[in-house]
Amino acid sequence: MPPTYKIYVVGGAVRDALMGLPVKDRDYVVVGATPEQMKAEGFIAVGKDFPVFLHPTTHEEYALARTERKTAPGYTGFAFHAAPDVTLEQDLQRRDLTINAIAQDTDGTLIDPCDGQADIKNKVFRHVSTAFAEDPVRILRLARFAARFIEFSVAPQTANLMHQMVESGEADALVSERVWQEIARGLMEERPSCMFAVLRECGALKRLMPELDGLLNQSIDTQSDLSTTTAAAIIMNELDIAAQAGVSLPIRFSVIAYHLASEQLALDLCHRLKLPNEVKDLAVMAARERYTILGTTEMAADSIVKLLERCDAFRKTDRFKDLLTLHELIHRSSNDDGVLFSIKLLQASLESAQSINAGQIAATVAIEYPQNPAHHIAAAVHAARVSAVQCVVNHR
């Protein structure tokens, strides 16, 4: 007997196809089925809060059509109802934006009760219903979409609703891990500046990343022509340059940390967002060493080696190279040749210092000081590195 349910492609796959973009992942909604029917067809249940299944062959996600009801603050405070009597239109009505609330039948027919195709054509982000205000994650998702679909604008009604959500405290219920998840994805899009512009305009950035929000409200005296410009213009431009260069997520986030007033502010921000260590470590280093690296051209060989050792450049060379890449991106934005010269000097110094045979030095010193070799080995290796870097400094 054939299945009594119907399957539709929904969400991003339909949206991207209509926009002429590559479709990477497909999500499906199943109307008229029960969990028992899905399991009988070989689907694997994976949903915790509501019935979601993986296709036995393709492993794509199939979710039963559902409705939802707000039960508590935050993005987890929902009760879900999934049953065979839930219609496709009801399922689409619970979605965030009209451009994500379009479904496609197996014969190619589009079901678009929220007029998402018109908003795609007009390049507008518009909420499906006032239920948008019940889930603060939707603010972050819209901001992330703004970084991807850079020609889109936020509908005035949606912008007002987001502002109201922030003012009512709904956004305060967001947990750090989810905030970072969306921010990280937005940083990896084409124009991260658009994401922060949306968050700033609705007031969410001040609640979620107060260090950055405060920074963006300042003015900066640029070194290139001694004129005054806004920090927002400088930092957002640098973020977009980083995106165009295709650099890693830690480097992109470190663009922000680089401009913070202190290492402590960078630490506060990293701890609030509960960043992964690889992101946090580079960000904190970028804030701590900003002015040190900019002053490299005036430093003695011993100070340069201490900088390399402080940054653990000999053990974590790739991370230190990421720090130099960050400064190179800053150079592209400011056209400051002094930055570029500092980078080249540090690259040459690191290479020269790495050329010494630390193992051989350690073996020799250990014979000379058998009782307490560790301190003497560290001093001897440091001295050898300074001597190697001195050759570079002499020719700068």
Secondary structure, DSSP 8 states (H G I E B T S, - for coil): ---S-EEEEETHHHHHHHTT------EEEEES--HHHHHHTT-EE--SSS-EEE-TTT--EEEE-EEEEE-SSSTT-EEEEE-TT--HHHHHHTSSBGGG--EE-TTS-EE-TT-HHHHHHHTEE-BSSGGGGG-THHHHHHHHHHHHSTT-EE-HHHHHHHHHHHHTTGGGG--HHHHHHHHHHHHTSS-HHHHHHHHHHHTHHHHH-HHHHHHHTSEEE-TTT--EEEHHHHHHHHHHHHHHHT--HHHHHHHHHHHSS-HHHHHHHHHHHT--HHHHHHHHHHHHHHHHHHTGGG--HHHHHHHHHHTTTTTSHHHHHHHHHHHHHHHHHH--HHHHHHHHHHHHHHHHHHTS-HHHHHHHHHHH--SSHHHHHHHHHHHHHHHHHHHHHHT-
